[in-house]
Amino acid sequence: MNKDFFEERDGMKRRLLLLLKENFDLPFIRINPIKNMVWKVSTQNQDWILKGFSSLETFKRQVSFTEQLKKSGFTQIYSFHPKPFVQENKVFGLIQFIEAKKGRKVSYSHESDIRDVCFLLRKYHHATTNLSNVVKEQIPVFEQINKWKKRLIDYRYTLPLYSQHPLRSHLNYFAELGEWALDKLQNQAAFFKEEPNCIIHGDVASHNFIRDKNGQLWLIDFDLIALAPPHIDYLQLSNRVLPHLGWDVERLFSFQTLQPFKTKEAFLTALVYPTDIFREWLHFTRSHTLEQRRRWSTMEALLLKQFKERIKFSKEIMKKVKSI
């Protein structure tokens, strides 16, 4: 199979459908792309998700993890078909398709969805805490501060290329926020390694939660699972929901699951670190020119939208940290 297999969409769909029929005893009739290396595939009576994995080891780890998680009592996750197929270093696996409730995508603009996500994450963390050491030993340890150090360095590296950019003052301001947070967090590193460790999800974006046709919430996509204390997921969730809450501190900590962190110095400090800005900016700068032009309006909105609210929020958090 040559490079064209993975670049030519229609040809890839046909070849994948043929390979599915050859490797599984299932009469597949349709395949439609969802996103990069993810497809919805169908028989006459059943739908599946076909997904590409970085390695056979990664696939097997996720199969083992989800199986053990279900045995522990956490059932709001998909199941895998246990048999993958491998084609020229590309690993593909079949995953149970969860039909979402029509017109009801999970959105952090709805506080009810945030509450439900918090509850499901708490239940998930509890279940993973009790998994066997055999399972946990297969999962990488999460290194929050090292990850953020590298991201800030990479972000800083891009700034001279945009020294004449109209938004350079905004870009510099976010770098200063990142430096302030990391400087404080150096002395609070233990917070990110507190026991008991669970297996965090690692990507709590709203699209990784599905509300099915019966209203039940499901958790999907375990590519970034890692061994860490639960509050790593809650920190990322806070970063995800704050723009939808108008960067309002009181609204953030009104959620029961997040209330214990209201006076936690390390958690508050980490909220100042602009991880969303750094992540999206680095993705933007690493894109080709045409892609940058297409994405610029989105990037500009991220830098400018709620900027005053974000400044107010950062100053309020800094004041709280100083008073602790």
C-alpha positions in Angstrom: 0.0 0.0 0.0 1.6 3.3 -1.0 1.3 6.9 0.2 -1.7 7.5 -2.0 -3.7 5.1 0.1 -3.6 7.6 3.0 -3.9 10.8 0.9 -6.6 10.1 -1.7 -9.9 10.2 0.1 -12.2 8.2 -2.2 -9.6 5.6 -2.9 -8.9 5.2 0.8 -12.6 4.7 1.5 -12.8 2.0 -1.1 -9.7 0.3 0.0 -10.6 0.5 3.7 -14.0 -1.0 3.0 -12.4 -3.8 1.1 -9.9 -4.4 4.0 -12.7 -4.4 6.5 -14.6 -7.1 4.6 -11.4 -9.1 4.4 -10.4 -8.8 8.0 -13.8 -9.0 9.9 -16.7 -11.4 9.5 -19.1 -8.4 9.1 -20.9 -7.4 5.9 -19.9 -3.8 5.7 -21.6 -1.7 3.0 -20.7 1.9 3.8 -17.8 4.0 5.1 -17.9 7.7 5.7 -15.1 9.9 7.1 -15.6 11.8 10.4 -12.2 13.3 10.9 -8.6 12.4 10.2 -8.1 8.6 10.6 -11.7 8.2 11.9 -14.6 6.8 9.9 -18.1 5.7 10.5 -18.6 2.2 9.0 -21.9 0.4 8.6 -23.5 -3.0 7.9 -27.1 -3.3 7.0 -28.0 -3.3 10.7 -25.1 -2.0 12.7 -22.8 1.0 12.9 -19.2 1.1 14.1 -16.4 3.6 14.4 -13.2 2.7 12.5 -10.2 4.5 14.0 -6.5 4.5 13.2 -4.0 4.1 16.1 -0.4 5.1 16.3 0.7 1.5 17.2 -0.5 -1.9 17.9 0.6 -1.4 21.5 -1.6 1.7 21.8 -4.6 -0.2 20.5 -4.1 -3.2 22.8 -3.6 -0.8 25.8 -6.9 0.9 25.2 -8.7 -2.4 24.7 -7.4 -3.7 28.0 -8.1 -0.4 29.8 -11.7 -0.2 28.6 -12.4 -3.8 29.4 -11.0 -3.5 32.9 -12.9 -0.2 33.4 -16.2 -1.9 32.5 -15.5 -4.8 34.9 -14.9 -2.3 37.7 -18.5 -1.0 37.1 -17.9 2.1 34.9 -20.0 1.2 31.8 -20.5 4.6 30.2 -17.6 4.0 27.7 -17.5 2.2 24.4 -16.3 -1.3 23.7 -13.8 -2.4 21.2 -13.9 -5.2 18.7 -10.9 -7.2 20.0 -9.4 -7.8 16.6 -7.4 -5.0 14.9 -6.0 -5.1 11.4 -2.6 -3.8 10.5 -1.6 -2.6 7.1 1.9 -1.2 6.4 2.4 0.1 9.9 -1.1 1.5 10.1 -3.2 0.0 12.9 -7.0 0.1 12.6 -9.5 -0.8 15.3 -13.3 -1.1 15.4 -15.1 0.7 18.2 -18.8 0.5 19.3 -20.8 3.4 17.8 -22.8 5.4 20.3 -25.7 7.2 18.7 -26.0 10.7 20.0 -29.3 12.3 20.8 -30.4 14.4 17.9 -29.9 18.1 18.3 -28.3 17.7 21.8 -24.5 17.8 21.5 -22.8 18.3 24.8 -21.8 22.0 25.1 -20.0 23.9 27.8 -22.3 26.8 27.1 -24.9 24.9 29.1 -24.2 24.8 32.8 -26.2 21.6 33.1 -23.8 19.9 30.7 -20.8 21.1 32.8 -22.4 19.6 35.9 -23.1 16.3 34.2 -19.5 16.2 32.8 -18.1 16.9 36.3 -20.2 14.1 37.8 -19.2 11.6 35.1 -15.5 12.5 35.5 -15.7 12.0 39.2 -17.3 8.6 38.7 -14.6 7.7 36.1 -11.7 8.8 38.3 -13.0 6.7 41.2 -13.3 3.7 39.0 -9.7 4.1 37.6 -8.2 4.6 41.0 -9.3 1.1 41.9 -7.9 -0.6 38.7 -5.1 -3.1 39.2 -1.5 -2.1 39.2 -1.0 -4.3 36.1 -3.3 -2.0 34.2 -1.8 1.2 35.6 1.8 0.1 34.8 0.8 0.2 31.1 -0.2 3.9 31.3 2.3 6.7 31.0 2.8 9.2 33.9 1.5 12.7 33.2 4.0 15.5 33.5 2.1 18.7 33.6 4.8 21.2 34.5 7.3 19.8 32.0 4.6 19.9 29.3 3.8 23.5 30.1 7.5 24.5 30.2 8.0 23.1 26.7 4.8 24.8 25.4 5.9 28.2 26.7 9.4 27.8 25.2 7.9 26.9 21.8 5.4 29.8 22.0 8.2 32.2 23.0 10.2 31.0 20.0 7.5 32.1 17.5 7.1 35.6 18.9 10.1 37.3 17.1 8.6 36.2 13.8 5.5 38.3 14.7 7.3 41.3 16.2 5.4 43.7 13.7 2.1 42.0 14.1 -0.9 44.2 15.2 -1.6 41.8 18.1 2.0 41.6 19.3 1.1 43.2 22.6 -1.6 40.5 23.2 0.8 37.8 22.3 3.4 39.2 24.7 0.9 39.5 27.5 0.0 35.8 27.3 3.6 34.9 27.4 4.0 36.9 30.6 1.0 35.1 32.1 2.6 31.8 31.3 5.9 32.8 32.9 4.2 34.1 36.0 2.2 30.8 36.4 5.2 28.6 35.8 7.4 30.5 38.1 4.9 30.0 40.9 4.3 26.4 40.1 7.9 25.4 40.4 7.4 25.4 44.2 4.1 23.6 44.0 5.0 20.7 41.7 3.9 18.1 44.3 0.3 19.2 43.6 0.5 17.6 40.2 1.7 14.3 41.6 -0.5 13.9 44.7 -1.8 10.5 45.7 -4.0 8.6 45.1 -3.3 8.6 41.4 -6.1 7.7 39.0 -6.0 7.4 35.2 -7.0 10.8 33.9 -8.8 11.1 30.6 -6.5 13.9 29.4 -8.8 15.5 26.8 -12.0 16.7 28.4 -13.2 18.7 25.4 -17.0 18.7 25.1 -16.8 16.6 21.9 -15.4 13.7 24.0 -18.7 13.4 25.8 -21.8 12.0 24.0 -25.4 12.2 25.3 -27.2 9.2 23.8 -30.8 9.0 22.7 -31.8 8.0 26.2 -30.1 11.0 27.7 -27.2 9.1 29.2 -23.8 10.6 29.1 -20.8 8.6 27.7 -17.1 9.3 27.7 -15.1 8.5 24.6 -11.5 8.8 23.1 -8.8 7.5 25.4 -5.8 8.5 23.3 -4.4 10.7 26.0 -5.0 8.7 29.2 -2.2 9.1 31.8 -1.5 8.3 35.4 -2.1 11.5 37.5 -4.2 12.9 40.3 -7.9 13.6 39.3 -7.5 17.4 39.5 -5.4 17.4 36.4 -8.6 16.7 34.4 -10.6 19.3 36.5 -7.9 21.9 35.7 -8.2 21.2 32.0 -12.0 21.2 32.3 -11.9 24.6 34.0 -9.8 26.0 31.2 -12.3 24.6 28.7 -15.4 26.1 30.4 -14.1 29.5 31.6 -14.7 31.2 28.2 -18.3 30.0 28.3 -18.6 31.4 31.9 -17.3 34.8 30.9 -14.1 34.2 32.9 -16.2 34.5 36.1 -14.4 33.0 39.1 -17.5 32.6 41.2 -19.4 30.8 38.4 -16.5 28.4 37.9 -16.4 27.4 41.6 -20.2 27.2 41.8 -19.9 23.6 40.5 -19.7 21.2 43.4 -16.9 19.1 42.0 -14.7 22.2 41.5 -15.5 23.9 44.9 -12.6 22.1 46.8 -10.1 23.9 44.5 -11.3 27.4 45.2 -8.6 27.9 47.8 -5.9 25.6 46.4 -3.0 27.8 45.5 -1.5 25.5 42.8 -4.9 25.0 41.1 -5.6 28.8 41.1 -2.1 29.5 39.8 -2.4 27.0 37.0 -5.7 28.6 35.9 -3.7 31.7 34.9 -1.5 29.7 32.5 -3.0 30.4 29.0 -2.8 26.8 27.8 -5.6 27.3 25.2 -3.8 30.3 23.6 -0.5 28.5 23.5 -2.0 25.3 22.1 -4.0 27.0 19.3 -1.2 29.5 18.5 1.4 26.8 18.0 -1.0 24.8 15.9 -1.6 27.9 13.8 2.1 28.8 13.3 2.9 25.3 12.3 0.3 25.2 9.6 1.0 26.0 6.0 0.2 29.5 4.7 -3.1 28.7 3.1 -4.3 27.0 6.3 -3.2 30.0 8.3 -5.2 32.3 6.2 -8.2 30.0 6.6 -7.8 29.8 10.4 -6.8 33.4 11.1 -10.3 34.7 11.9 -10.7 31.9 14.5 -7.2 32.7 16.0 -8.0 36.4 16.1 -11.2 35.8 17.9 -9.4 33.6 20.5 -6.9 36.4 21.1 -9.3 39.2 21.3 -12.7 37.8 22.4 -13.2 38.3 26.1 -9.7 39.8 26.4 -10.8 42.3 29.0 -12.7 39.7 31.0 -9.6 37.4 30.9 -7.3 40.2 32.1 -9.7 40.9 35.0 -9.9 37.2 35.8 -6.1 36.8 35.8 -5.6 39.8 38.1 -8.3 38.4 40.4 -6.6 35.0 40.6 -3.2 36.6 41.1 -4.6 38.5 44.0 -6.2 35.4 45.5 -2.9 33.5 45.2 -1.0 36.3 46.9 -3.4 36.3 49.8 -3.1 32.5 50.4 
